[in-house]
């Protein structure tokens, strides 16, 4: 009944096909960003709160033998002490629990991972 002339009204408005393509591209982009984010925040090594016992008697004995009120701790001993303290308070708030940590000494300070 009504016929359009060639070229008339073309480019006006959005077609359903173009809208679906744009929506599909947006969903794909969101999924890609989510996947990259999960990959990025995932730790490189398996972290846990397992720790060894601190040799307190040995440290006190060596302190008495050297007659100095100082104790030298290794990186592993510092890591074990900090993990023990964290394990005692692993639940940060309801629904949020700390499941692993790793600490490294850098000179006289440490950094966590």
NUMIRO-159145 format. One record per residue (C-alpha): residue in one letter; residue number from 0; y, x, z. Coordinates in Angstrom, 3 decimals. Each point is the difference from the previous one (the first is absolute). Layout:
<recs>
<residuo: A; num: NUM; y: Y; x: X; z: Z>
...
</recs>
This chain:
<recs>
<residuo: X; num: 0; y: 0.000; x: 0.000; z: 0.000>
<residuo: X; num: 1; y: 2.547; x: 2.596; z: 1.093>
<residuo: X; num: 2; y: -0.425; x: 3.351; z: -1.598>
<residuo: X; num: 3; y: 1.779; x: 3.140; z: 1.041>
<residuo: X; num: 4; y: 1.389; x: 2.310; z: -2.545>
<residuo: X; num: 5; y: -1.374; x: 3.528; z: 0.038>
<residuo: X; num: 6; y: 1.898; x: 2.145; z: 2.471>
<residuo: X; num: 7; y: 1.621; x: -2.927; z: 1.765>
<residuo: X; num: 8; y: -0.274; x: -0.071; z: 3.845>
<residuo: X; num: 9; y: -2.197; x: 3.083; z: 0.052>
<residuo: X; num: 10; y: 0.463; x: 2.243; z: 3.016>
<residuo: X; num: 11; y: 1.370; x: -2.751; z: 2.197>
<residuo: X; num: 12; y: -1.765; x: -0.516; z: 3.322>
<residuo: X; num: 13; y: -3.269; x: 1.499; z: 1.157>
<residuo: X; num: 14; y: -3.372; x: -0.742; z: -1.412>
<residuo: X; num: 15; y: -2.914; x: -0.600; z: 2.316>
<residuo: X; num: 16; y: -1.889; x: 2.918; z: -1.547>
<residuo: X; num: 17; y: 2.842; x: 2.453; z: 0.698>
<residuo: X; num: 18; y: 0.303; x: -1.304; z: 3.563>
<residuo: X; num: 19; y: -3.733; x: 0.468; z: 0.618>
<residuo: X; num: 20; y: 0.098; x: 3.536; z: -1.432>
<residuo: X; num: 21; y: 2.914; x: 0.893; z: 2.266>
<residuo: X; num: 22; y: -1.689; x: -1.526; z: 3.029>
<residuo: X; num: 23; y: -3.252; x: 1.823; z: -0.758>
<residuo: X; num: 24; y: 1.882; x: 3.293; z: -0.394>
<residuo: X; num: 25; y: 1.745; x: -0.578; z: 3.345>
<residuo: X; num: 26; y: -3.292; x: -0.726; z: 1.786>
<residuo: X; num: 27; y: -1.569; x: 3.111; z: -1.556>
<residuo: X; num: 28; y: 2.967; x: 2.130; z: 1.068>
<residuo: X; num: 29; y: -0.182; x: -1.335; z: 3.588>
<residuo: X; num: 30; y: -3.741; x: 0.745; z: 0.165>
<residuo: X; num: 31; y: 0.596; x: 3.509; z: -1.329>
<residuo: X; num: 32; y: 2.730; x: 0.668; z: 2.582>
<residuo: X; num: 33; y: -2.262; x: -1.311; z: 2.768>
<residuo: X; num: 34; y: -2.922; x: 2.202; z: -1.106>
<residuo: X; num: 35; y: 2.185; x: 3.117; z: -0.196>
<residuo: X; num: 36; y: 1.502; x: -0.776; z: 3.423>
<residuo: X; num: 37; y: -3.432; x: -0.337; z: 1.609>
<residuo: X; num: 38; y: -1.158; x: 3.233; z: -1.616>
<residuo: X; num: 39; y: 3.159; x: 1.831; z: 1.119>
<residuo: X; num: 40; y: -0.122; x: -0.993; z: 3.682>
<residuo: X; num: 41; y: -3.728; x: 0.616; z: 0.392>
<residuo: X; num: 42; y: -0.604; x: 3.219; z: 1.973>
<residuo: X; num: 43; y: -1.563; x: 2.940; z: -1.847>
<residuo: X; num: 44; y: -2.534; x: 0.544; z: 2.763>
<residuo: X; num: 45; y: -1.872; x: -2.369; z: 2.273>
<residuo: X; num: 46; y: 1.944; x: -0.289; z: 3.245>
<residuo: X; num: 47; y: -1.439; x: -1.149; z: 3.305>
<residuo: X; num: 48; y: 0.686; x: 0.223; z: 3.712>
<residuo: X; num: 49; y: -3.093; x: 2.079; z: 0.855>
<residuo: X; num: 50; y: 0.831; x: 2.856; z: 2.336>
<residuo: X; num: 51; y: -1.773; x: 2.733; z: 1.945>
<residuo: X; num: 52; y: 0.307; x: 0.481; z: 3.724>
<residuo: X; num: 53; y: 2.751; x: 2.333; z: 1.155>
<residuo: X; num: 54; y: -1.359; x: 3.052; z: 1.914>
<residuo: X; num: 55; y: 2.312; x: -0.430; z: 2.985>
<residuo: X; num: 56; y: -2.073; x: 2.143; z: 2.384>
<residuo: X; num: 57; y: -0.048; x: 2.899; z: -2.456>
<residuo: X; num: 58; y: 3.751; x: -0.253; z: -0.528>
<residuo: X; num: 59; y: 0.732; x: -0.078; z: 3.730>
<residuo: X; num: 60; y: -2.361; x: 2.922; z: 0.582>
<residuo: X; num: 61; y: 1.633; x: 2.106; z: -2.724>
<residuo: X; num: 62; y: 3.418; x: -0.891; z: 1.424>
<residuo: X; num: 63; y: -1.076; x: 1.165; z: 3.473>
<residuo: X; num: 64; y: -1.546; x: 3.185; z: -1.377>
<residuo: X; num: 65; y: 3.143; x: 0.909; z: -1.940>
<residuo: X; num: 66; y: 2.235; x: -0.976; z: 2.983>
<residuo: X; num: 67; y: 2.399; x: -1.770; z: -2.328>
<residuo: X; num: 68; y: 0.980; x: -3.649; z: 0.028>
<residuo: X; num: 69; y: -0.462; x: -0.478; z: -3.711>
<residuo: X; num: 70; y: -2.792; x: -1.278; z: -2.166>
<residuo: X; num: 71; y: -0.447; x: 0.611; z: -3.698>
<residuo: X; num: 72; y: -1.423; x: -2.926; z: -1.944>
<residuo: X; num: 73; y: -1.608; x: 0.235; z: -3.402>
<residuo: X; num: 74; y: 0.777; x: -2.461; z: -2.770>
<residuo: X; num: 75; y: -3.356; x: -1.724; z: 0.568>
<residuo: X; num: 76; y: 0.678; x: -0.354; z: 3.735>
<residuo: X; num: 77; y: 3.418; x: -1.535; z: -0.646>
<residuo: X; num: 78; y: -1.560; x: -2.319; z: -2.584>
<residuo: X; num: 79; y: -2.710; x: -1.055; z: 2.487>
<residuo: X; num: 80; y: 2.505; x: -0.642; z: 2.824>
<residuo: X; num: 81; y: 2.270; x: -2.091; z: -2.208>
<residuo: X; num: 82; y: -2.906; x: -1.972; z: -1.464>
<residuo: X; num: 83; y: -1.299; x: -0.698; z: 3.499>
<residuo: X; num: 84; y: 3.399; x: -1.399; z: 1.009>
<residuo: X; num: 85; y: 0.213; x: -2.069; z: -3.188>
<residuo: X; num: 86; y: -3.543; x: -1.345; z: 0.416>
<residuo: X; num: 87; y: 0.920; x: -1.291; z: 3.450>
<residuo: X; num: 88; y: 2.844; x: -2.011; z: -1.565>
<residuo: X; num: 89; y: -1.401; x: -0.712; z: -3.487>
<residuo: X; num: 90; y: 1.171; x: -3.616; z: -0.076>
<residuo: X; num: 91; y: 3.693; x: 0.207; z: -0.823>
<residuo: X; num: 92; y: 0.537; x: -3.759; z: 0.053>
<residuo: X; num: 93; y: -2.234; x: -3.012; z: -0.626>
<residuo: X; num: 94; y: -1.435; x: 0.310; z: -3.491>
<residuo: X; num: 95; y: 1.078; x: 3.646; z: -0.436>
<residuo: X; num: 96; y: -2.370; x: 2.768; z: 1.068>
<residuo: X; num: 97; y: 0.219; x: 3.744; z: -0.539>
<residuo: X; num: 98; y: -3.307; x: 1.250; z: -1.437>
<residuo: X; num: 99; y: 0.619; x: 3.660; z: -0.735>
<residuo: X; num: 100; y: 2.330; x: 2.976; z: 0.181>
<residuo: X; num: 101; y: 0.123; x: 3.735; z: -0.670>
<residuo: X; num: 102; y: 2.513; x: 2.453; z: 1.460>
<residuo: X; num: 103; y: 0.925; x: 3.465; z: -1.254>
<residuo: X; num: 104; y: 1.814; x: 2.773; z: 1.816>
<residuo: X; num: 105; y: 2.955; x: 1.575; z: -1.768>
<residuo: X; num: 106; y: 1.164; x: 2.860; z: 2.153>
<residuo: X; num: 107; y: 0.739; x: -1.443; z: 3.423>
<residuo: X; num: 108; y: 0.347; x: -3.561; z: -1.278>
<residuo: X; num: 109; y: -2.474; x: -2.390; z: -1.545>
<residuo: X; num: 110; y: 0.007; x: -2.595; z: -2.729>
<residuo: X; num: 111; y: -2.189; x: -3.029; z: -0.416>
<residuo: X; num: 112; y: -1.858; x: -1.149; z: -3.042>
</recs>
